[in-house]
Amino acid sequence: MRESRESLAGRLCVLKMYSFSQREIAGVYPAEPLDFSLDALIRRQSQFSPNNVVDVFEHIWRGGMPDVQHLEQEQMQAYYNSYIETYLMRDAVDDNGIKNTEKFRKYLRACAAFCGQLINYNDLALSADISSVTAKEWCGILQSMGIIFLLEPYASNELKRLTKTPKLYFCDTGLCAYLSSWTSKDVLMNGAASGHYYKNYVVGELLRNYAYAKESVNLNFYRDTNQKEIDLIIESDGVLHPIEIKKGTNPDKMAIRSFNVLKNALNPVGNGGVVCMADAPFPIDANHSLIPSNII
């Protein structure tokens, strides 16, 4: 794992370190910064191998920690077990004063079960048999340790009735998969939680991309009381770039219908689209495209 060179600006938590991204593992380092215009996406895609769902879920299941990249399944499970018992438990006890390590382990597993979802401290507390106050406190500890991050909702005076609850994501999907006992990429890929893990993977890849970039951005999501939702809003130089995340290969135009809510925002809206398992960038309309997830 590696210390981040720059912290994300805005409302994302400051993380101590990140595991490798998929493109870093593949050894691909595009010269141009990530740009969501169709022409830029096509140029970027030419540098990557084809988007493949098996490869993507191999990365999701294995994670980005350097030491697990070439381990067999049993060795990898042993590694994550050791990682939790030594690094996580030691820091929880020595640095953060947590005395009940068994309940902390339960809390870790509960967080993994809720990855990619709105955080609910009452549910986390119930799962770990702790108070909701302690659940919120332990969430802050896991953030400070670089294990999870909370994606905050978009805030705007122009857009009313917005949720104030953040979403919980893991910094490393391999650790999350281990905590939830997903024993292989195939089981995870075909399981009921595959969509949440794919969303965690995409958000995590973008987090790494911008953490090491020269430009500063805000990353948020949108959700209102009418259940309209945008998975990710990337605010760069005052421009909002809306992103939806779908595991499918060819999402239809309805996937971006919620983008219309941003027309009432004070900030201008730029290029965006749907990050998915498409083979290549493809236009949805004049401003939005299907974006292969492996090129972000």
Secondary structure by P-SEA (a helix, b strand, c coil): cccccccccccccccccccccccccccccccccccccaaaaaaaaaacccccaaaaaaaaaaccccccccccaaaaaaaaaaaaacaaaaaacccccccaaaaaaaaaaaaaaaccccccaaaaaaaacccaaaaaaaaaaaaaacccccccccccccccccccbbbbbbccaaaaaaaaccccaaaaaaccaaaaaaaaaaaaaaaaaaaaccbbbbbbcccccccccccbbbbcccbbbbbbbbccccccccccccccccccccccccbbbbbccccccccccccccccccccc
